[in-house]
Structure formats: structure tokens, C-alpha cells
Amino acid sequence: MNKQEVRESLSRREVHLREIFIWSLELLRERLGQYILLTIIIFLPTNLLLSFLLEQLPETVDATQYLRVSGMQLLTNLFSMIACSVCVIMVGDQLKEESGEKKSFGVIFYEGIRTWPLFFLTTVMLMAALVGVLLVLTILSSFIPVLLVPAMAAIIILAFLLVVFMYGSNVIAARHRVMLRRNLEMLLETLKNHMGRTIGLILLVSLIGLGLSMPLLNVFEILIGNRLSGIGLVIAETLIQTVLSIVNIYADIAVCLRFVNLEQIRNLPVQNTIM
């Protein structure tokens, strides 16, 4: 991979998704050790916490227990987005001019953590707006039953759009140190006329993750899961899930390249940019 050509392509044209997948793999391989370390630091504790909580649940759970676990899973997923923030800084460092000074993993990790609260606050605002829409749709469908199916379809679409916006908000927060209204303004401007392919990219990396993880988790369940119980099972599940989380890192790199590409070809005004 010629990084000079990559930098020029990102700034001059809309890069094909196939190229983004290839470049993302090359960037992952280039600093594989650091990306594995990032995976362990972020996903090992979150996977351990979730595995432990799920292990403690009885076979039949009430609404309170379900909401408690769902809320904890949401918080751990938001926490795991620190990995995306760090990946944005890492990719920017990898694509610097050869003469530029490279950052250590510690510096990159620290900068990623510093930008995560900006993303978190913006995401909370997005989720609050989504909850408001969900309440309106729920109330309408309760009074007008014929709206139930369209309301469910709208909820699914909005939930997936939230995922797209979360990724984009994270990239913009890490690159420009902006949040809330300014973050969303830049995000919407970046996605203008490019929403379809961006959704396609995130859907594809999600399917790749499921395609790789589900068979391996099933094999694990057949070979090992039935022989373990209690804390042993929790630890084993955590380790296998953490290993598979490297796919999440690959997805973060791909999404980062996509948003950087869209931002640069639209000639958006930038400030404090890392690339």
C-alpha cells in the first residue's frame, strides 16, 4: 500500500468501498500489535462484565432485570466506542507524511480517551431525540392500530441510522474536537448525498463480523461451553469474544477512512485536524 497514493485518493475522489476494505486491512496489519493491545484494553473488561452479568441471570427474567442488563449493555457498548476514537487517531498517525513524527501508542490512546466524552455527549443527545420519536410512534400506534407495522419499520430504520450517526459523530469528535450541535452539523454535511454507500459500508462490516463470530462462537459452545460452568465459563466466553473483537477494530478503521474521505472531498472547513 502506497500511503502517498492513499492520501491523494482520500482527498481527490470518493473512494470505492472495495479500496477502503483493502486499505483498512493493510493498516490493521501494519500495527497489528498495537491494535491487539487496544482490543485487550477496551474489550476484555467490557466482555467480562457482560458475560458475568448474563451468567447471573435466571432462566426467566422480569422486566426490571431485563432493563438493568440492557442498560448495562448499552453503557458498555458506548464505552467500547473508545476503541473507535483511538482508531481515528491511530489511522491519522499511520497516514502521516513519512517525514512526520510518529506518536507512541500511549499518546494515541490518551488522545482517543480525551475525545470520547465529546462523542458521548453528542450520542446522548441523539439517543434522547430517538427516544422522543419512539414515544410519539408508540402513542400513535396505540391509538391508531393500523400504524403499528409502519411504526415498527420506522423504529428499525431509526435505530440503524443511530448506529451510522454514532460512528460518524465519533470520527468527527476525534478529528476536530467538536460536540453536540457543531458535531452534528459537520456530520450531516459530510453524509449529504453519500448516506447510501456509508450505510452499505457499516452494514457490510457488521455482516462480516457476524459471519466470522457466529460460527466460531457455535464451535466454542459445542466443544467447550458444555464442559464449563460458573466463573470458568465466564472467563472462557470473555476470552473468545475479546479475540473476535479485533473485527470491531477493523470495522472502526474502515468507517474512519470512509468519513475522512467524505469530509475531504467536500472541502469542509477543518480545525485541529489530525490528518
C-alpha positions, 0 to 999 in steps of 0.5 A: 500500500502506497500511503502517498497514493492513499492520501491523494485518493482520500482527498481527490475522489470518493473512494470505492468501498472495495479500496477502503476494505483493502486499505483498512486491512493493510493498516490493521496489519501494519500495527497489528500489535498495537491494535491487539493491545487496544482490543485487550484494553477496551474489550476484555473488561467490557466482555467480562462484565457482560458475560458475568452479568448474563451468567447471573441471570435466571432462566426467566427474567422480569422486566426490571432485570431485563432493563438493568442488563440492557442498560448495562449493555448499552453503557458498555457498548458506548464505552467500547466506542473508545476503541473507535476514537483511538482508531481515528487517531491511530489511522491519522498517525499511520497516514502521516507524511513519512517525514512526520513524527510518529506518536507512541501508542500511549499518546494515541490512546490518551488522545482517543480517551480525551475525545470520547466524552465529546462523542458521548455527549453528542450520542446522548443527545441523539439517543434522547431525540430517538427516544422522543420519536419512539414515544410519539410512534408508540402513542400513535400506534396505540391509538391508531392500530393500523400504524403499528407495522409502519411504526415498527419499520420506522423504529428499525430504520431509526435505530440503524441510522443511530448506529451510522450517526454514532460512528460518524459523530465519533470520527468527527469528535476525534478529528476536530474536537467538536460536540453536540450541535457543531458535531452534528452539523459537520456530520450531516454535511459530510453524509449529504448525498453519500448516506447510501454507500456509508450505510452499505459500508457499516452494514457490510462490516457488521455482516462480516463480523457476524459471519466470522463470530457466529460460527466460531462462537457455535464451535466454542459452545459445542466443544467447550461451553458444555464442559464449563460452568460458573466463573470458568465459563465466564472467563472462557466466553470473555476470552473468545469474544475479546479475540473476535473483537479485533473485527470491531477494530477493523470495522472502526478503521474502515468507517474512519477512512470512509468519513475522512474521505467524505469530509475531504472531498467536500472541502469542509472547513477543518480545525485541529485536524489530525490528518 
